[in-house]
Amino acid sequence: MASAEDYVGLITSYWRGKPRFTATIQISADASVEQQAMIRSLVEAFDLDVSIGAQEDVDGEWIGRTRYINTPIAGAWFAWDTAGLGWEQGVWKGPYDSTTGITRLDDETYRLLLRAKIAANSWDGTVDGAATALAYIFNGIGTTVFIEDPQDMTMTVGLAGTIPSALVLCILIGGYIPLKPAGVRVNYYLTSVSGEPIFGFDVPFADGIPIAGWDEAAWAVTPEYALTHDLVA
């Protein structure tokens, strides 16, 4: 971006060296440069990777998904001595949050849901496309996603590696991530040990699929199970 000095440098030879004229141009150029910087910062504030609060809500209007949940998500508030809702698992309840469950998503979770909506908006309806979209959604949090299609009008979505938070799991099994063909039932499974692949036979882990055998992987459990039991970190 041009600086005020760049504009001052364009003064013609007739006016160059005139202090008052140069000062006038300097003042006008400073105002113009600051205005350009302000406009540039507004654009950057709406970048989905860094937007927060009201800016993220505007992103949601463009994308087509609000941060509010129609049905309160129960069982995700932080709690002592409750499996799956301890440190870095449960969501802190604010002073004005509903006692029945979460209806307004925090910025980080809302950002993930917006990424899910973006992926769904461009999804081609195929299993491979859904796997790619889910991988895009969970990119950066250490969760590896894969999909199996047994050709019986169901699909199995497996989550290995880092176990997502309780709120993300509730959003996933609640159907808020719209990556499911019509008429197809989805079964969700995730690793029971955070950071590990899912146990399974006849699938080479070396091919990048997060399934491994004895002494290498953890048992697969359902998200509902993960929300009601302590999983080994």
N, C-alpha and C positions, 0 to 999 in steps of 0.2 A: 504494500500500500504506500502511496506517495506521502511524503512528509511535507511540512510547511516550507522547509528549505528548498524542496524541489520546485515549488511554485514561485518562491522568491527568485530562484535562479533563472526563471523565464523572463524576468524584467528586461526590457530592451535597453540598448546602450544609451539612448537618449535620457532615460529615467534612472539608469543605474548610478548609484552614488548619491542619489537624493534621499537624505535621511528620513524626512517626513513621508515621502511617497513609499519608500521601502517599508517603514513602520506600518503604514496603512495596509499594504499588501500582506505583511506578516500577520497582522491581526485578523484579516479576512481569511487568510489561508489556515491559521490556527483553528478558527471556528469550523471551517470546512473539514479539516482533517479529524477533529474531535467528533464531528457529526458522523463521518464515515466510520470511525472506530466504534461509535455507539451502535450504529446500524449493524455493523459486523458482529458485535457482541450479542445483539438480539437474535441473529440467525444462529449463532453458536449455542445460545441458551436453549433453543428448541431441538438441538441434537439429542436423539433418544438416548445416547450413551451417557449424557451428562445432565439432561433436563431433570428438574425436580419441581414438585408442587404444581403451581398453576401452569407452568410451561409444559409439564408432562401431561396435564389434563388437556391442553390444546393439542398436543401430539395425538392424544386419544381421540379427539374429535375428528382429526384428519384420517386416522387409521380406522375408526369405527368401533371403539370399545372404551367404555367408561371404567373408572376404577371402582365403581360400586357393584356389589354382588347382589343379585335378586333374592337369593335364599341365603340367609346368614350361615356362614361356615362355622359350625360348632366344633368344639374339641381341639382348637388350635392355640388357645391362649396359654401363655407361659404358666407353669405350675410346678410346685415342689413335689417331689416323690410321685410324679405321674409319668409313666413310661412315654417316651417320645416327645415330651413337652418341656424338657429341661433347658439348660444353657445351649444356645445356638440351635434350638429346635422349636420351641414355642414362640409365640408372638406376644410382646408386651402389650397389655391392655391399657389404653389411654383413658383419661378422666371422662371423656364423652362417648366412648365406644359402647356399643350395645352389649348387654349382659348375655343375650341369647347367642351371640356369635359374631364373627367378623363380617361386616358389610362394606367396609371401605378399606381398600388395599393400600399398604405402604408403598413408597416410591419404588423400592427395589423389586418387590413382587409385582407391582403394576407394570414395571418395565419388562419383566419376563412375559407377562400376559400380553402386552402390546407386541412383543416380538412374535409370540404365538399367533396373534391375529394377523400380523404381516405375513407370516409363513402360510397361514390358512388362506389368506386372500390370493396367494399366487400358487397354491397347491394344485397339482394336476390330477389328483384323485387316485394315484397309484400308491402301492405299498412302499415302493422305493422313494417316491416323493414324500410320503409321510415320514419315513425314517430320516430323510435329509432335513425336513422341516423341524423335526423334534431335535435332531442333532444341533441345528442352528439355535434353537430355543435354549438348550442347556449348555451351549458352548461357553466356556469360561468358568463354570462352577465344578468341573471335574466329574460330571455325570455322563456316562456313555450310554446311548440309547440304541436298541436294535429291535426289529420287528420280525415276527414269524407269521406266515400265512398258511394255516393247515388246510385251506381250501374247503372249509365247512361253514362259511359265513361267520367266522370269528377271526380275530387277529390278536396276537399276543405281543404286548409291548414290554420289553425288559429294560430295567434300569440297573446298571452296574456302576462300580466306582463310588463316588461320593453320594451318599444318601441325601436327597433334597430335604428341605425343611418341612415341618408338619403342615404349614400353610400351602406350600407348593404341592405336596402330596394330596391335600384336600381339593385343591383346584384341579389337579390332574384327574382324580377319580370322579370328581363332580361334573366332568364333561365341559369345563370352561375352555379347554384347548380343543377347538373344533377341527380335529384331524381324523375323522372317522367316516368311511363310506356309509351311505344310507343302508340301513337294514343289517349292518354288521355289528356284532357284539365284540367289545374290546375287553381283554383280560390283561390286567397290569400285574407285573411281578418286579421285585427289586431285590438286590443283594441284601442279605441279613447282616453283613459285616461291611461297614463303610470303607470304601477304597478297594474292595475285592471284586473279582468277576463272579458271575453266577455259576453254580455247579451244573454240569451237564456232560453227557457223553457224545463222542463222535463228532465234535466240533473243534477244529484246531484253533487254539487261542492265538497262534502265530498269525492267522489270517486277519487279525484285527477284531474278531468277534469276541465280545467279553464273556465267553463261556469257557470254563476249564474243568478239569477233573479232580480226583482225590488230591488232598493236601495242597491244592492251588486255588480253590474257589470256595464260596460260601453258599449255603442253601438259599434258594429263592423263596421269598415270602410276599404276601399281598400287601399293598399300601395300608389297608385296614389293619392288618396284623402289626405293621410297623408303627402305627399310631397308638397301639394299645400295649406294646411290649417294648422293653428296653433292648435295643440292638447294640451289638458290640462295635465300638468305634475303632 
